[in-house]
C-alpha cells in the first residue's frame, strides 16, 4: 500500500524552508567558503553547484542574511509560487497541443509505470519490466531489462535516472533511450548490434515518491519523502550510497535533516537506494553505468567524494569520457564538458551512485548532467526532451562500445619521417580496460609493400610502449601499425583494420636542427599577454602535493622542462596568455618535422582554454600562424607533432629564421590552465643521394632501349663532359658510352 499524507501530518508535507521559499536568486560563488555559506542559507538549483554564478531558492529572510554577508544578489524569480503556477499551465497547454505523444511532454509516475508496459509490449522478446522493490511511501520501483538471448551471458550497461525528483528531463531521457533500444531492435543495424552484444538495464525513476510530489505539490522538490526525526522531510538519495558515505570535505553532504544534501542517518538508509543497489549487484559483467541528472551539461567521473585523489584506471576513464564528450558535442552542437573529480569541474559530493558503481562494482561510471546551463534549469521545456535524450544516448552508445573492448591502443603522434641511417622510435598508448592487464604490445613494419616484420614494444611507463623501426632504404615508404593484446584474450590494433590499414612515413636522411630537453638554456624567450600569473619558467617541477594540477615530473625523465609558473600553490595562467618562443630555426631546406612533449591540465575543456602552437617565418617579429592546438585535459605528458604538410596547409613558407611559439591561453575567468613543454625536437628530411647507375642516360633508374637511343642519337657529339649521353665524362659520346649501356642492359638501379 502506498503511504498517504493524512491531515494530522499535513503540516510537515513540505520542509519549513520549501514552504517559505518565495524567490530564486543568483549569486557569485567565489570559493569553497562561499558555497558552504550559500548552502546554509538556501537550496541550490544546480544538482552539484560549483564556482561562478549559481541559483538558489531562498526565503526573504535568507536573502537578507546573504546580503548582509556581502553577497551581491540578482533576483531571477520574484515570486516562486506564481512562477510555478505559470509553468504548470504552460506544460499542460503544451501537452494538449502535442496530441499526447509520449516524449513531447512530461508525465507523472503512474503514467510512467503504464508506459513501461507499453515498452515491453513493443517487443516482449527482449524487454522485461522488473519490479525491484518498494519506496518509503509504498510505490513499486521498476527496472526495464533489454536483452536478446540469455540474460547475464554478455557484458552489461546500466542507466539510472531521477535520484533527484525535480530533474524531470533525466527520467524522460532514460525512457526515450529505452524506447530506441526496443523499437530499433531488428530494424536499425546499430541498435540491433547494441542489444545483441550487451545486456541493458534501465531504472528510469530512482525516486518515485519525490518525483510524484513534484507533480502534485512542489515542482522543485529534490529529496525522497522520508519523515526525519525532527519532522523535516527527505534524504538526498545521491548522498546516501555506501561508498565514502560522509567521507568528503565540508559541503559534500550534510547531517542536518532539513538540508537539501542531507545524507541520511546511515549509508543505504533509504529503501530506494537499497532497491537499486540490490538489483545492480545481480548483474554479471557490468561494464559501465550512467546516472542521469539535470542540469549543467557536464560529464562527471570518479571521484565525486574527493577532488584531490586520482582514481584508479585514470587513463581508461579519460579515454572513454573524452570519446563521450566529443560525440555528445557533435550531436546537436550543444557543448558538454567532461572531467574526473581531480579536474574540479564541481565541488565534492560524497555517497553518490557513480562512486559506488565504480568503487564497489568496478564499472566505468559517470554522472551526466544534461541540458541546460541555467536558462530553464529544471524547468526544461518539453520540446527539448528528445534533443536532450539524443545527446545522452550518443554518449551512452560510446560507453557501450568501450564496454565491449578489452583495452585500447593508439599512436597519438605518428612519426613524421623515418631515418635511413638509424632506428626511428614509435610510441603507442596501451590502456587495459575492465580490470584487464596488458599481455603484449607489438610494432609491425614493412618497407615498400614487403612482408611485415615485428618488434616487441617495451613498457616505458604511464601507459606508453615503445618500439623502433630500423633504418630503411632511402626513398622507401615504411608502413607500420601497433597491436596490443590483453589478459582477457582480446587484441586491438591501431589503426583499426590493420594490417589492411596502416600508418606510413617516408624514409629519408634526417638532420636534427634542434633537440632541447631544457637541461640548459638554448635561447628560448617568454612573453606575458595580459595574464596576471602563470608565466613560463624552466626548471624541475616543484610537485606541490596541495596543488593537483601540475605535473609531478618532467616529460622525458631528464629532469627539467618548461612549465607555466613552476611554483608551489595556485600558479596557473590567469586572465590572458603566456607564450614560450623557440630560438631561431633554419628550416629553409623544407621537409620539417617539429615534435614535442606537452602537458595540459584544464578545468574548462570547451575549447576556449588551450595550448596553441604557432609558427613564424619572420623570426620573433611574426606574423604568427597557428598550426595546431590542444584543448583536452590530462594529468599525463602527451606527444605532439607538426609536419611539413601541416605547415604547407597553413601557408607557412620555410625560411632560415623561423620560430615556434607555444601559448597557454586562459579565456575562462573561473578556470584553471596549467601547461608544460618538454623534449622539443626539430628535424629536416633531406634528399636521397642519386644512385650510382652506369648506363642510365635518362635517369629513370632503368637501363633500357631509351638509353641506347640516347647514346646513338648523340653519337660523336661533344657535350659538357659528364652530361647527357657522355656517360664516361671524356667529353664525347663514343663507343665507351655505348659499352656502358650494353654492359648494364636490363638492370634497374
N, C-alpha and C positions, 0 to 999 in steps of 0.2 A: 504494500500500500504506500502511496506517495504521501510524504509528510505535508501537512497543510498548516498555514498560519491561522490560528484561532484568535478570536477577538482579544483575549487576555494578553496575547503576545504581539498584538499589532504594533505596540509602541517600539518594539525592537526589530521591526521588519527591515529597517534601514539603520546603518550605523549613524550615530549622532552627527558625524561630520557630513555624511551624504545627505541627511535630511536638511541640514542647514546650508549646504553648499549652494551658492547662488551666482557664482561667477566663474569664468575661465580667464586666467591671466597668463601673461608671458613675461618671464624674467630671464636674465642672463646668468647662467651657471658658470662661474669663472674657475672653480676648483672644487676639490672634494668637500671642503668645509661648507661651501655654498650649497652643495647638493644635500648634505645631511640636514642643514638648516631648513631648506625648502621642503624636504620630505617630512619634517616635523610640523610643518605649517600648511600642508596641502597634499592633495592626491595627484600624482603625476599623470599626465595624459599619455606620455610615451611608456611603452612596456618596460624599457630599461633606460631611463634618462641618463644623459651624459653631459659633456661640456656644451656651452653655447646656449642659444635661445631655447627654452623649454616651457611647455604649457602645464599649468596646474589648476585643479579645481579647488577653490577656496571659499570660505565664508568671508563676510565683510570684516569680522574681527581678525581673521588670519591675514587678510590682505593688509590691514592696518599694521599688524605686527611685522610683517615682512618689510613694509615701507619704512617702519621705524628702525629696522635693522640695516637700512641703507640700500635695499634693492630698488632698482628702477623698474616700475611696473607698467606694462601695457595691457589694457583691457581687450580681450579677444571676444568674450561673450558677456554682456552686461547682466542679462537675466537668463540663468540656465534653464529654468522651467519653461519659459516662453520659447527658448531656442529648441528644446527637446520636443515640445508640442508641435512646432512648425516642421521639424524634421520628420516626426511621425506622420503628419498629414501628407507631406511630400512623398514619403515612402509608400503610403497607401495609395496615393493617386498614381504613382509610377507603376505599382503592381497591377492596378486595374488597366492602365494604358498598355502594359506589356502583354495583356491577354493571358496571364497565368503561366507563361513559360518559366520553368523552374529556376533556371540560372539567371534570369533577368530581375530577380527580386530576392530579398532575404526572407527566411521562414523560421517560425518558432520550432521548438523541439518536437512536439507531436507531428508536425509536418515532415520534419527530417526523418523521424522514425518510419513514417509511412513511405518516404522516398527511398529509404534503404531497401524496402520490399520491392519497390519499382525497379531498382538497380538489379536486384537478384533475378527478377523476372525477365530482364533483358537477356540474360544468359546464365541460367541456373547451373550449367555445366561447370562454369569457372567461378561463379560468385556465390558466396555464402555470408549471410548475416549472422553474426555470432554474439550472443549476449555474454558480457564479460563481468557483470556484477552490478550492484545497486549503489545509488548515491545516498548522501545524507538524508534526502527527502524521499527516498524510495524509488526514484526513477531508474529504469534499466539503462545501462550503458551498452553500446554496441561497437564491435569492430566489423568491418567488412573485409573478408578474405577473398583474394582474386588469385586463383591457382589453376593452372592446367596440369593434369596428371595428379600424382600422389602428393598431398601436402607434406612439406618438410623434406622433400627429396632434392631441392635446389636451394641455392643461396636466396636470401630474402632481403627485402627493403620494407621499412616501416614508415608510416606517416601518422603523426598525431597533430591535433589542432584544437584550438579554443580552450586551452587551460584558463585563459582569461576571458571572462564571459562577454565583455564588450567588443571583442575583436572578431566581429561577425565575418569579415572578408576572409579570415583564415579558415573558418569552418566551411564557408561557401566554396573556397578554392579546393579544399580536400574532397568535397563532394563532386565537384566538376572533374577533378583528376580521376576519381573512381569511375565516373561515367565514361571518360575517354578510354580507360583501360578495358572496360567491359564492352562498350558499344563498338570499339575499334577492333576487338579481337576477331581474327579471321577475315577482316576487311582491309585494315591498314597493316602493311608488312612490318613497319617499325613497331607498332603496338603489339602485334602478334608475337614478334620476337621478344619483346619485353616480358610478356606473360609466359611464353614458353620457356624462357631461360631463368625466370625469377619468380619467387612467391611474393605477393604483395599483401600487406596488412595495413589497413587504414582505420584509425579511430577519429572520426570527423568532429566529435564533440566530447572533449575531455572533462567538461564542467557543465553537465546538463542543467543542474539546478540554477546555477548562476546565470547561465545563458537564457533560460526561460524567464528568469526575473528581469533581465534586460528587455524582454518583450512586453512584460505585463506591468512593470513598476518603474524601474530606474535604468535607463538606457546605458549609462556609463558605469554600471556595477562591474567590478573586476574579479572578486574572490568567489569562493564557493559559498554555501549558505549555512555553514556550521554556526550554532549558537555558542559563543565563547562564554567562559565563566563570568566575565563581567557584563554579560548580556549585549556585548557588541557582536557583530556578525562577520563571519568569514575568515578563511585561511587562504593565503596566496598559494595556489597549488604549485606554481613554479618556484617556490622556495621551500617545498615540503618533501622533495625527493631525498633519498637516503645516501647520496654521495656528497660528502663535505657539507652536510646539513648544519647550518650555523657556523661553518668554518671559514667564512670570508671576513674581510675587514668591515668596520662600521659602515652601514648603509647597504650592505649586501643582502640583508634581510632584517627583520625586526622581531623583537619579543613582545611588542605591545599589540594586544589583540585588535585595537581599532586601526592599526596601521594597514595601509594598502599592501605592504610587503610582509605582513605577519606570517611567520614560517610555521606556525602550529606549535603544539606542545611537545611533539617529538617527530622524528623522521617517519614518514608514511603514516602519520596520524589520520590522514584523510582517506576515506574509502575509495574515492575517485582515483587517487594515485595508486593505491594498492591494486585496484582492478586493472589499470593499465600495466603496472609492473608485472603482475602475475601473468597476464596474457603474453607480454613480450618475453618473459622468461621461458615460455614453452616453445618459442620459435627457434628451431635449429638453424645454424648457418646465417644468423642475422648479420648482414654486412654493412648496412647503412640505414640511418634514420634521419628524418627531418621533422622538427617541431615547428608548426606554422603559427606565426603571430602577426599582429599589426601594431604599430606602423613604424617606418623609418627607412625602408629599402636597404636592409643590411643582411649579410650572410655571416653568422657568428659561430666560430668554432671554439673548441676547448682552449683553455679552461674559462668558464664563466666565474668561478668562485675566487680565482686568484689571478690577477693580470701580471704577475711577476714570474710565474712558473711556466717554462716552456713545456708543452705537452709531449708525451712520448709520441713517436711516429710523426714528428712535425713535418718532415718533407712530404710524407704521404698525404697528410691533411692539407698542406698548402697546395700541392698539385691538384687535388680534387676541387678545393674551393676556388682556385683560380680558374679552373675549367668551368665550374658552375657559374662563376661571376661573369666571365666573358660570354657565355651562352645566354644567360638571362639578360645581359645588357644589349645583346644583339637582337633579342626577340621583338621588342616594341620600341627600342630606343630609350626606355626608362632605365636609369642608372641605379644599380645596386653596388654597394661597397662591401667587400669581403675582408675578414680578418680573424685571426685567432685572438685569444684573450690577451696575449702579450702585446698585440698591436694596439690595445686600449682604444678601440672604437667606442666603447661604452664603459661605464663603471661596472664593478663586480656585482654578481648575483650568485649566492650560494644555494644549494639544494635544488638545482634545476634538472629538468628532464634530460637535455643532451649530455650534461656532465655525467649523469648516472648511466645513460645508454653507452657512453664511451668508456667511462671509468670502470663499470661493473661488467657490462656485456661485451665490451671490446669493439662495438660497431662504430664505424665512422659516423659522427653525429653532429648536426648543425641546427641552429635556430635560423629560420628565415623570418625576418621582419619585412612583411610585404608592404604594398602601397599604403599611404603615400608618404610624404615627408612632413606633413602637418597642415596642408591646406584644408583637407577634410578630416584628417586624423581617423578616429574610429568610425566616423560617420561617412565612410567612403560610399559614394553613390553606387547604386546597384548596377548601373551601366558600366562600371569598372570591374565587376566581378570576373567576367570571362577574360578580359585582358590581364588582370592580376593573376588569375589562375593559370593562364597560358605561360606567364613568366615563371611562376613557381614550377610548373610541370617541366619546362625547358631545363631548369636546373636539376630537378629530380631525375630526369632522364640521363643526365650526365653522371649523377651519383649512381644510377643503375648500371651504367656502362662500367664504372670502376668497381662496382660490386662483383663483377664477373672476371676481373683481372687479378692474377696472382702478383702482379707488380708492374712496373713501368720502366722503360729505358728511353733515353733521349740524348741526342748530341745537340746541345743548345747552341754551340758555336762551331759550325762545320769549318774545317780547315780551308783557308783561302787559297793556299798553294802548297805543293809538296816539293821537297828538295830532291835534286838529282845526285847529291853527294853525301847526305846524312839522313838519318831517320827523322820522320815527322811525327810528333806525338799527337794523339787523338784522345780526348776525354769524353766520357759518357756519364750521365747521371743515371744511376740504377737505384730504384726505390721499391723495396718489397712492400706488399700490402697484406692486410688482414692477418697480421702476426706471422707471415711467412719470413723466410730469410733468403739471401742471395746464394744460389748454388755455384754459379759461374757467370763470368762476363767474357765475351769473345769478340775480337775485332776481325772482320773479314775484309780482305782487299784483293784487288787484281789490277793488272796493267793492260790496257788496250784489249779488253774483251777476252783475256786469258782466263784460266781457271782461278777460282777464289782460293786464297791462302788464308790461314788463321793465325792469330796472335792472341795469347791469353792476356786479358787485361787485369791489372793489379789494382787492388783497393788502395786509394790514396787518401781516404778519409772524407767525411761529410757527404757520403753517398756517391762519391765520384770514383770512377775506374778509368785507368789509363793504359793504353797500348800504343805502339808506334808502327807506322808504315815505313818499311825500309826504303833506302834510296832507290829511286827508279830511273828508267831511261829518260833522258831529257827529251821533252816534246811529247811524251806519252800522256795519256789520261789515266789517272788512278780512280777506280770506283771502290767504295767502301761502305760498310754498314756495321752496326753493333747488334749483338744478340745477348740477352740475359736470360738465365734460367733460374727458377725459384724452387723452394723446398716442397711446394705442392705439385711439382712436376710440370708446371706451365712454363712457357717461354714467350718472350716478347722481342721483337726486332725494331730497330729504328734505322731507316724509315719503315713504317708498316708496309708489308708487301715485299720486303727484301727476301731473296736477292733480286727479284724482278724489278724492284725499285731500289736504287742505291744513290748515295751521295757521290759527287765526283769533284776532282780538282786537277789542275794542270801540274805536270812535273816540269820544273824549270830551275835554273841556277838561282839561288836565293842570296840576296845581300841584305844584311841587317844594318839598318840605318840608325836605329836606337833600341836599346834594351835598358829599361830603368826599373829596378825593384826598390828604389828610393832609399837605399842604404847611404847614399851620399847625394850632394846637391849637384844635379846636372843642368841646372838653369831654368827650372820651372818657375813661373811667376803666378801671383794670385791677384784677384780683384774682388771687391765687395760692391754690390749694386743694390743699395737700399736696405740690405739686411742689417739687423742690429746685433746678430750673433751668428756663429757657425762658419766663420772664415776658414779656408783650407789651411791645414797645418801638417807638416811632415813629422813623423815620429812613430814610436812603438805605441800601440793602442793602450790607453790607461786602464781599460777594462774595469770600469766602475760598477760594482755589483748592485748599486742602488739605481742605476740608470740602464734599463733593459734594451735600449735602442741601438747602442754602439756595438761594433764587433769586438769580440774578446781578443782576437789576434789579427795579424795582417793576412793578406790573401794568399801569398805563395810560401809562407813559412820562413822567409828570410829575416823577418823582424819588423821592419818599418814599412809604412805606407803613407799615403795622404788621406786625412780624414777631415770632416767638417768640424772644426774646433775640437781638437783632441785634448779634452779636459774633463775632469770629474763633474758630475751633475748634469743638469738640463742645459746643454750647449748646442742644441740643434739650430738649423738655419731658420731664422725668423724674419718675416716681413720683407722679403726680397730674394736676391740670389747671390751666390758666390761662385766665382769662376777660377778654374785651375788651367793655366796655359802652358803648353809644352815649349821647349826650346825650338830653334829653327830646324826644319827638316827639309833636306834636299830630296824631293820626290819627282824631280823634273824628268827622270827616265820613264816614269809611268810604271804600271804594274804594282801599285802599292797595296799593302795589307797592314792594317792597324789593329792590333789585338791587345786586349786589356782585361784585367780583373776589376770588377766593381762590386761595391756593397751599397745597398739602398734599403733603408727601413722607413716606411711611410705609414702614417695613420690615415691618410686620405689617398685612396688609390683610384679616384675618379678620373685622373689624367691631368689635373691642374698642377699637382706637385710632381716633380720628375728630376731625373738626371739626364741632361741634354748634352749630346756630343755634336760639336760644330767644327768646321774646318775653314781656314783662311788660306788663300793663295797669295796674300799680300802681307805676310808677316803678322805681327801682333796688331797692326792697324786695321785689319779687316778689309772688306766686309766679311762677316761670318755666315757660313751656310750650314744649316742643321742637316746632318746626315743620319742621325739615329737618336732615339730617346728611350729611356726606361721608366716605367710608371708603376711597376708592381713591387710589392714589399717582400722582403725575406730577411731572415737572420743569418743567412749564409752568403759568402762571397760567390759571385757568379762570373761567367765569362762573356765577353762581348767582342765583336769584330766589325771592322769597316773594310769592305773590299773595294778594289778599283772600280768594279761595276757600280757599286753604290755611289762612289764619288762621281763617276761619269753621269749617272742618273740624276744626281743633284746639280749637275752643271759646274762642277769644280774642276778647274784647269790645273794640271800639275806644274809646279814651279820649283825653283831652288830655295825658296824662302816660305815654306808652309808652316802652319801651326795647327795643333789640335787643342780644342778647348772643352773641358768638362765643366758644366754648370749645374749646380744643385739649386733648384728653384722652389721657393715656398710661396704659394699663392693663396693658401687657406690659412687665415689667421689663427684658427683653432687647431691646426695640425702640427705633427712632428715630422721633420725631414732630417735624417742622418744619412750621410753618404761617405763612400771611400773609393779610392782608386789605387791600384797596385799592378805591378808586373806589366808595364806598358812595353809592347814590342812593335816596332815599325820595320817592315821588310819590303824589299823590292824583288819582283820576279824579272830576271834577265832573259836575254835571248839565248836560245840554244846555239852552240857553235855549229857552223856549217860542216856537215860531214865530209870526210875525205872520200871523194867518189870519182876516181880517174875514169875518163871516158864519158862522163855525163855532161855533155855540152849545154843542153837546155835547162839543166837544174831541176828536172822532175824526179830526181833520185832513182832513175832507171836508165840503164844503157841499152838503147834500142835503135830502131831504124831512123828515128828522128835525129839522133846524134850522128849517125852515119851520113845522113843527108846534109846536116850542118857542115860537117868536115868537107864533103865533096863539093858543096855549094861554095865554100870559101877557099877552095884549093888554090894554093900558091899565092894567096893574098898575104899581106903583111900588116896585121892589126897590131894594136898596142900589145907588147909581149904579155902573155898570160891571160888575155881576154878572148872572148868569143870561142872560136874553134881552135885557137892556139893553145892546146892543152899542155904542151911541153914548155911553153914560155920562151921559145927561142926566137920569136918574132916573125915566124912564117908558118902557115898551115901546110904541113907536108906529110910525108909518109910516116913520120914518128907519131904524129897525132892520129893518123889512121890506124896504126898498130895499137895505140892505147884503146881506141874504141873497139876494135875487133877482139883484143885480149880480154876486155871486160864485158863482152857481149852477153846480154841477158841478165846481168847482175842488177840487183836492187841495193840501194845504199841506206 
